Amino acid sequence: MQNRSHMRTIAGFAFLLLQVAIIGCSAQRPVLYPNAELKRVGTAAADRDIDECMRVAENYVRSNGKTAETLEHVGARAATEATIDAAAGGAGGAVIGRAGTGAAIGAAGGGAAGATRAVVHEIFRKRGPSSAYKNFVNRCLRERGYDPIGWQ
């Protein structure tokens, strides 16, 4: 019973760490100059227009398949890290005592940590949208009367 609680705690911590990393690395968005159009429609409508332009750009600009390639790389890296860390955790758990229980806890913790580390690494490695994607969104916004001045 205590072992399941320990594994849930480890999994919960890994999930929390992943959420914090994702929030900290939220996607870049265009910044608009407060021109007449922005003042006329307001920020809520401008945000909807930005979202729409970004959706359209996603359909037309595929970054030469880099999105799928990155997801594939994240999955492979996460699986590799999880396997290595699970084996190390299992060995460490077996050394500490009660080989079966200790190994299971160590493997679960090591696997979760390895997968989380791989995903977080890929999130921080990503530098933002491609220049073609940004240019597409900027042009879409200009056609709607906005004046994009950069991305954050």
N, C-alpha and C positions, 0 to 999 in steps of 0.2 A: 504494500500500500504506500509506504513511504517512497519507494522507488518511482512509482507512477507520479507522485506529487513532485518529485525532484525533476523528472523528465518534463513535466508540464511547465515547471518554473523555467527550465532552460529554454524550452521552445517559446514560451511567452517572452522571455528576454530577447531572444533572437528576432522574433517578430517585431518587438518594440524598436529594436535597433534599426531594423530595416525601414520601418515607418519614419523614424527620425531622419534617416539618410535621404529618403525620398522627398520628404518635406523640405529639407535643407537644400536639395538640388532641383527645385521645381523648374519646369521648362521655361526657357526664355520667351519673352513676349515683346512685341513692338511698343515703343514709347511714342506717344503722339504729342505734337506741338499743339498748344491750346488755341487753334485757329477758329475761325467763325463757325465752321461745320461742327467741330467738337463742342463748342459752346452752345450751338443750336440744338444738337441732339442729346447732349449729356453723356456722362461717362458710362452709364449702364448700357445705353444703345451702342456706344463706341466699343465697349467690351464684347457685345454680341457680334458686331461687325468684324472685330478682330478674330473672334472664334470662328466665324464663317469663312473668312479669308484663309485662316490656318487650315480649316477642313478641306477647302478647295485645293490649297497647295499640297496637302498630303496626297490627294488623288492624282495630282499632275507631276509632282516632283518626288521621285522615289529615292533620291540620294544614291542612285546607281545600285540599289539593292542593299545598301549598307544597314538599313534598319533590320532586315531579316538576318543579315550576316552577323550583326551585333547580338541579336537575340540568340542565334545559334551558338555564338561564342560564349555568351553568358551561361547558357544551359550546359555546355560541355565543361566549362571551367567550374561551375557549381558542382556538377557531378563528380569531377575529379577531386576537387578540394574536399567534398563531403566524404568520399571514399577513403582518402588518405587520412583525414582527421578522425573518421570513424574507427579505422584500424588502429590509429595511435591511441585514441580514447579507450578503445576496447582493451588494448594491451595494458594501458595504465590502470584501468579498472580492475583487470585481472591481478595485477601486481599488488594492489592495495588490499585486496581480500575478497572472499566469496567470488570466485572467478566468474560464474555465470551472471550473477546480479551486477557485480562491479563492471564487468565487460559490457553488459547491456546499457548501463547508465553512461559509461564512458563513451561508447559508440554513438549513442543518441546525442549526447552533448557535443561530441567531436564532429559528428555529421552535420548538425544544425549550425555549428560555428563555421565549418568549412563552406557550407552553401551560402550562408549569410555574408561571409567575407568576400566570396567571389562576386556576388551580386552587388555589394556595396562598392567593390573595386571598379566594376564596370560602370556604375552610376557616376562615380567621381571622375572616371577617365573620359567620359563623354564631354566634348567641348561645346556642345550646342548645335543648333540646326545648321545645315549647309548654307553656303552663300546663295545658291540657287533658290533654296526654300525661302530664305529671308527676302531676297529680291522679288520673288513671286508675291509674297504676302504684302510687302511694301507697295508694289504696283497696284494690287487689288485695293489696298486702303486709299491710295492716291486717287484711283478711279471713283471711289466713293466720297471724295472730297476731303479726306484727312491728310495730314502732313506728318508721316512717320520720321522721327529724328534719330532713332537708334533702337537697340534691343537690350533688355535686362532680364 
